[in-house]
Amino acid sequence: YESGKSKTGRVYRFEGPDRWIDCGAPDPSNSISAMAVHKGQLYAAASHYRAGGSSLDASENTTPGGRIYRYLGGKDWELCGELEGHEAILGLIDFRGNLYASSLYHPAGLYRYQGGTEWENCGNPNSRCVVLGVWNGQLLSGGYDGDKGGVARYNGGRDWTYLGTPPGVTQTYSFASHFGELFVGTWPEGKVFRYGGPESWVDAGRLGDEKEVMGLMVYNGKLYGGTLPLAKVFRYEEEGSWTDTGQLDKTPDVKYRRAWTMAIHDGQLFCGTLPSGHVHSLEVGQCVTYDHALPRGWRHVAAVRNGEKVLLYVDGKPVAEKRSSVDSPKDLSNDSRLRIGFGPQDFFKGALREVRVYSRPLSESEIESLSSL
């Protein structure tokens, strides 16, 4: 988000600690509000963000947004159409091979990309369907409209099913799947709720004294939530119990600070903030990630612990490594059962074959040989 008259929303690529590469400004509006990967390509949504919603002075850049772009490389972007009549887009998501976008402000609407510059109107659940998420094969939206500020399911065409509004909630800001269950972050009491079935929502606790839970993300086995007004990040311990991990934005003399967006990259949890515009990262334990979508078809995946190192291989090739300090070895003792095909996020949706567990670390050559079987 940019407040200056001649400033526009831009996209940056992370290249390592304190290094960001400018990938250009796709649009003349004041913010790039959402991004998604669809069929192997990066898409970005442009918006005119009304900063008054964050109790900030209005941007001098008043150019409407509502357009979607595809990244071509360098600083080049290709226009892929606009959501007619909309100045801002907050949701952008790939679902079952289709790209969907949702409007931030009224009029309410969900749209599906048809290719070129065409977008099909998918209707709405009689309210704004702003935040988009996927859970158990369903496309969900979070609303911002008071008693319709809960969760709806998109059924196809222009058909929707409303799944209810958690008690006391007027806006739903985020989704996460944790051990197979759906959690949502909400306003105005800074609570997270767990879905208990149609029209049923279970209070999973308030995050300190915060008012809004903006981002939810499962990282290295734990659920984390980012908040407003202090831009804190909390870790979920059990029903009703959240641990404060710290405040990320300490901008003085403002009413609201937001720990807004979260992402997993290089085995770390990243969080973006407003109004400071900083990105913070958290590393807990040793976590390795493959930060790309796996190609279709059978893939050979191997995880190895070898002394102070944790390594990840895909199709016999090393793709990630984390090394711990010799001075502080990780204590791995636990009484948890080994689960295969289920974990801190959800059940694995797919097929597994030739699952093997070894009592020693395999060498790179052994893993390469196994991957070709």
Sequence and secondary structure as in RCSB ss.txt:
>XXXX:A:sequence
YESGKSKTGRVYRFEGPDRWIDCGAPDPSNSISAMAVHKGQLYAAASHYRAGGSSLDASENTTPGGRIYRYLGGK
DWELCGELEGHEAILGLIDFRGNLYASSLYHPAGLYRYQGGTEWENCGNPNSRCVVLGVWNGQLLSGGYDGDKGG
VARYNGGRDWTYLGTPPGVTQTYSFASHFGELFVGTWPEGKVFRYGGPESWVDAGRLGDEKEVMGLMVYNGKLYG
GTLPLAKVFRYEEEGSWTDTGQLDKTPDVKYRRAWTMAIHDGQLFCGTLPSGHVHSLEVGQCVTYDHALPRGWRH
VAAVRNGEKVLLYVDGKPVAEKRSSVDSPKDLSNDSRLRIGFGPQDFFKGALREVRVYSRPLSESEIESLSSL
>XXXX:A:secstr
   STT     EEEEETTEEEE    SSSSEEEEEEEETTEEEEEEE   GGGGT    S      EEEEEEETT
EEEEEEE TT S EEEEEEETTEEEEEESSSS  EEEEEETTEEEE   SSS   EEEEETTEEEEE  BTTB S
EEEEEETTEEEE    TT SEEEEEEEETTEEEEEEESS EEEEEEETTEEEEEEE TT SEEEEEEEETTEEEE
EEESB EEEEEEETTEEEEEEE    SS S BEEEEEEEETTEEEEEEETT  EEEE  S      S   SS   
EEEEEETTEEEEEETTEEEEEEE  TTS           SSB SS B  S   S    SS   HHHHHHHHT 
